[in-house]
């Protein structure tokens, strides 16, 4: 199983690169990834955290938080998507708490969150302001073009409203993540501390910390 886990990680995150990081950089990355992990653990409709790492990878990531679904998912509700947005922005929320400013490390998170929020608005009809109408181009007609664009027949007011609703969903998700991390600041600090010391923490230990349970000595020694 250890070999299978390593193979999955290499596909998802890329090969690990043992590049030494300055302590201040490692701490920032630890809080960023810890933010993702703690928010994912605390929300009820997210995939369980499998592993968190602050070891840089060949794909350019300074660290990663890996979630593993327990079963295949064919449909996702609005609340589940909102919680996914909050997890995506958990790293940025942690940076806003510690050290108090965002970094460039959250650029991919913002891209993914914005894309998902825009799809909720333009494809899934998940906003009252715009109603159950599809505003994205028809599937298959935007191949090799602007894949996430809008229909050409939309007016400027509608396009502006789509932008505002997308921003609202992202802002609300970040606020959710911030509120969770403020309320569970001790858990965030503990996950970040372990990541700075050991560089890796497994999902079971994240769950124990987030729930307030005491860590098991044997598990801590083996991690």
C-alpha positions in Angstrom: 0.0 0.0 0.0 2.9 2.3 0.7 4.1 1.8 -2.9 0.6 2.4 -4.3 0.3 5.6 -2.2 3.6 6.8 -3.5 2.6 6.1 -7.1 -0.6 8.1 -6.7 1.2 11.0 -5.2 3.7 11.0 -8.1 0.9 11.2 -10.6 -1.1 13.8 -8.7 1.7 16.0 -7.3 4.8 15.0 -9.3 8.1 13.7 -8.1 9.4 15.1 -4.8 12.3 17.5 -5.0 14.4 17.7 -1.9 15.1 21.4 -2.3 16.0 23.0 1.1 13.6 25.8 2.0 14.4 28.7 4.3 12.6 28.3 7.6 10.4 31.3 7.0 9.3 30.0 3.6 8.7 26.5 5.0 6.5 28.0 7.8 4.5 30.0 5.2 4.0 26.8 3.1 3.1 24.8 6.3 0.4 27.3 7.2 -0.9 27.4 3.6 -1.2 23.6 3.3 -2.4 23.4 6.9 -5.2 25.8 6.0 -6.4 23.6 3.2 -6.2 20.5 5.4 -8.0 21.9 8.5 -10.8 23.4 6.4 -11.3 20.2 4.5 -11.4 18.2 7.7 -13.9 20.5 9.4 -16.5 20.8 6.6 -19.0 17.8 6.5 -19.3 17.3 2.7 -15.6 17.3 1.5 -13.3 14.4 0.6 -11.2 13.1 3.6 -7.7 14.4 3.9 -5.2 11.7 3.0 -1.9 13.4 3.3 -0.3 16.8 3.6 3.2 17.6 2.5 5.5 20.7 2.4 8.1 18.9 0.2 8.4 20.7 -3.2 7.5 18.7 -6.2 8.7 18.6 -9.8 5.4 20.2 -10.9 6.4 23.4 -9.2 4.3 23.0 -6.1 5.8 24.0 -2.8 3.6 21.5 -1.1 0.3 19.8 -1.4 -2.8 18.6 0.4 -4.1 15.3 -1.0 -7.8 14.4 -0.5 -9.1 10.9 -1.4 -12.8 10.4 -2.1 -14.4 7.4 -0.3 -16.6 6.6 -3.3 -17.4 7.7 -6.8 -19.4 10.9 -7.1 -21.7 11.4 -10.0 -23.7 14.4 -8.7 -22.6 17.4 -6.6 -25.0 19.7 -4.8 -24.6 23.4 -4.4 -23.5 23.1 -0.7 -20.9 20.5 -1.7 -19.5 22.9 -4.3 -19.5 25.8 -1.9 -17.5 23.7 0.6 -15.1 22.8 -2.2 -14.6 26.4 -2.8 -13.8 27.0 0.9 -11.2 24.2 0.9 -9.6 25.7 -2.2 -9.3 29.0 -0.4 -8.3 27.5 2.9 -4.6 28.1 2.1 -5.1 31.7 1.3 -7.3 32.2 4.4 -4.5 30.7 6.5 -2.0 33.1 5.0 -4.3 36.0 5.8 -4.2 34.9 9.4 -0.5 33.9 9.6 1.6 35.9 8.6 -1.2 38.3 7.7 -0.8 38.8 4.0 -1.4 36.6 0.9 1.5 35.2 -1.2 2.0 34.1 -4.8 1.5 30.5 -3.6 -2.2 30.8 -3.8 -2.4 31.7 -7.5 -3.5 28.2 -8.6 -6.1 28.0 -5.8 -7.6 31.3 -7.0 -7.7 30.1 -10.6 -9.5 26.9 -9.7 -11.9 28.6 -7.3 -12.8 31.3 -9.7 -13.4 28.7 -12.5 -15.6 26.7 -10.2 -17.6 29.7 -9.0 -18.1 30.9 -12.6 -19.4 27.5 -13.6 -21.8 27.5 -10.7 -23.1 30.9 -12.0 -23.1 30.3 -15.8 -23.6 26.5 -16.1 -25.4 25.2 -13.0 -27.9 27.9 -12.3 -26.7 28.2 -8.6 -27.4 31.9 -8.1 -30.8 33.6 -7.5 -29.6 36.8 -9.2 -29.3 35.1 -12.6 -31.7 32.3 -12.2 -31.9 28.9 -13.9 -30.4 30.0 -17.2 -27.2 28.7 -18.9 -24.9 31.6 -19.9 -21.9 29.5 -20.9 -21.4 28.5 -24.6 -22.9 25.2 -25.7 -20.8 22.2 -24.8 -18.4 21.2 -27.6 -18.6 24.6 -29.5 -15.7 26.2 -27.6 -13.0 23.6 -28.3 -9.6 25.2 -28.8 -11.1 28.6 -28.1 -11.9 30.5 -24.8 -13.1 27.4 -23.0 -14.7 29.3 -20.1 -16.1 32.2 -22.1 -19.7 33.4 -22.3 -22.3 33.3 -25.0 -21.8 36.0 -27.6 -25.4 37.2 -27.3 -25.1 38.4 -23.7 -25.4 42.0 -22.9 -22.9 44.0 -20.9 -25.2 44.2 -17.9 -25.6 40.5 -17.7 -21.8 39.9 -18.1 -21.2 42.4 -15.3 -23.7 40.6 -13.1 -22.0 37.3 -13.8 -18.7 38.8 -12.7 -20.3 40.1 -9.5 -22.0 36.8 -8.6 -18.7 34.9 -9.3 -16.9 37.3 -7.0 -19.6 36.9 -4.3 -19.3 33.1 -4.3 -15.5 33.3 -4.0 -15.7 36.0 -1.2 -18.2 33.9 0.7 -16.0 30.8 0.4 -13.0 32.7 1.7 -15.0 34.1 4.6 -16.1 30.6 5.5 -12.5 29.3 5.5 -11.4 32.3 7.6 -14.2 31.8 10.2 -13.3 28.1 10.5 -9.6 28.7 10.9 -10.1 31.5 13.4 -12.4 29.2 15.5 -9.9 26.4 15.2 -6.6 28.3 15.3 -5.0 25.9 17.7 -5.6 23.0 15.2 -4.1 25.1 12.4 -1.0 26.0 14.5 -0.5 22.4 15.5 -0.7 21.0 11.9 1.6 23.8 10.7 4.1 23.0 13.5 4.2 19.3 12.6 4.7 20.1 8.9 7.6 22.4 9.7 9.2 19.7 11.9 8.4 16.5 9.8 7.4 17.9 6.4 4.6 15.4 6.1 1.4 14.6 8.1 -1.2 12.0 7.4 -5.0 12.4 7.2 -5.7 10.5 10.4 -3.5 12.8 12.4 -5.1 15.9 10.9 -8.5 14.5 11.9 -7.4 13.9 15.5 -5.9 17.4 15.7 -9.0 19.0 14.2 -11.3 17.1 16.5 -9.2 18.1 19.6 -8.1 14.5 20.3 -4.7 13.8 21.7 -2.2 12.4 19.2 -1.3 8.7 19.6 2.4 8.3 20.5 3.0 5.4 18.1 1.5 7.2 15.1 3.5 10.3 15.8 6.7 8.3 15.9 6.0 6.4 12.7 4.9 9.4 10.6 
